[in-house]
Amino acid sequence: MKPDADILEKITACSGCDMLLPAIDPAPGHTVLCPRCGTTIKKRSSHSILKVLALSITGLLLYFPSIFLPLMTFESFGFHDSASIVDSIIIFFQNDYFIVSSMVLLSALVLPALLLILIFTVSFNLYRENYPSFLPLAFKAYIKLEEWAMVEVYLLGVMITVIKMKDSADIQYHIGLFCFSALVLISMAITTMIDREIFWQTIERGEKKQFYSRTRETPLTLCKEPQVSANRNGLALCHTCHKLSPSHLVTCPRCGDRLHSRKNQSIPRTWALVLTSALFLVPANLLPIMRVDLFGIPDRSTILDGIIYFFHNGSWFIGMIIFTASILVPVFKIVGLLILLLSTRPCSRRFLRKKTKMFHFIAFIGRWSMLDIFVIALLSALVDFGFFSSVQAAPAATYFCLVVAATMGAAITFDPRIMWDRCFSCTKKKED
């Protein structure tokens, strides 16, 4: 019988339903999907390391002018003010909105820079065929932090701010805006071009690990039945690098992350975060999120007031974008996660594939709820005309940031494979 290493090289497991599958190497530009739940197993990109290296260098060159140079200038009734991304963050700190300012600081400034540095370091070393010991840790950090960087959401916030103010102020665009737009395109291109499997395989080959030769090899006897899970065969899929390993191991032999057959305490942690986000969602929508002072007279508005403003001014498309990102997305995430949590027990095989796809959609859209916060950040920095007019954040901004963080955390902690565990076994069963 072949040893474990030979068998594990020829199989993989789905991260969505844990189904064991043959390890197919797709052609460049093609994607392998799980036949049971539709989760993406592998997406191949040609010359991924070289492309990502070139893009990361370009992104690093664009980063500092994007962040520190003024984006644009608003001028109205003889008053004018310009602001950069850094200025929009400082305003929140000056107004004592520390949770909001910290969230914006991390998502729009710190993490984008850190991600560019990490992916440049990894791709540069892989291109030079240099394999320092910190390389797996650097790439693992990139994967775990990637979701929390939101430069594309910030750019959409810039566009909405321009549309909101174009009738009441003259707008001048500066080089910082064009650099930032290019930076967003570069970041999105890196996400598209990066082939994580190729990166991990290259790191693993470069380190020349002899893990299996140093470990007692227990022959695997795989269940012959269809829809068999990796967990039932004593195998575990790494949550970070998606390497299939014997489940008795404590850490993944490739990336060093802790190995679990399922995410630890997935259901109770997800319940806690979903209930927390539902609790914060009430004041986030009922309390004012923005305060506009005109000649010293304050006017506070909720999220819904801002949406109605765009509808009344004929900007239906922008109004729908804000309505979707600020109201529909948080509510959909909370309701969707509640459905997933409640449907894990008792066992129900109905709509399992659709529920798995819904989970992946929930995980994808979480970051876009920060749109309103970025718009307020820009308006606070750009509309600061003293006694004549100014814009500041209001209490709901803090609650709204907490809703976004809690729902994103809930999507990360939930393990969709638990839904499939309770409905399938090694015995042959009819697929939905």
Secondary structure as UniProt FT lines:
FT   HELIX           4..8
FT   TURN            9..10
FT   STRAND          11..13
FT   TURN            15..17
FT   STRAND          19..22
FT   TURN            28..29
FT   STRAND          31..33
FT   TURN            35..37
FT   STRAND          40..43
FT   TURN            46..47
FT   HELIX           48..68
FT   STRAND          72..76
FT   TURN            77..78
FT   STRAND          79..83
FT   HELIX           85..94
FT   TURN            95..96
FT   HELIX           98..105
FT   HELIX           106..110
FT   HELIX           111..127
FT   TURN            128..129
FT   TURN            133..134
FT   HELIX           135..145
FT   HELIX           146..148
FT   HELIX           151..165
FT   TURN            166..168
FT   STRAND          170..173
FT   HELIX           175..193
FT   HELIX           196..207
FT   HELIX           212..214
FT   TURN            226..227
FT   HELIX           231..233
FT   STRAND          235..237
FT   TURN            239..241
FT   STRAND          244..246
FT   TURN            247..248
FT   TURN            253..255
FT   TURN            264..265
FT   HELIX           266..286
FT   STRAND          290..294
FT   TURN            295..296
FT   STRAND          297..301
FT   HELIX           303..312
FT   TURN            313..314
FT   HELIX           316..323
FT   HELIX           324..328
FT   HELIX           329..342
FT   TURN            350..351
FT   HELIX           352..365
FT   HELIX           366..370
FT   HELIX           371..382
FT   TURN            386..387
FT   STRAND          389..393
FT   HELIX           396..413
FT   HELIX           417..421
FT   TURN            422..423
//
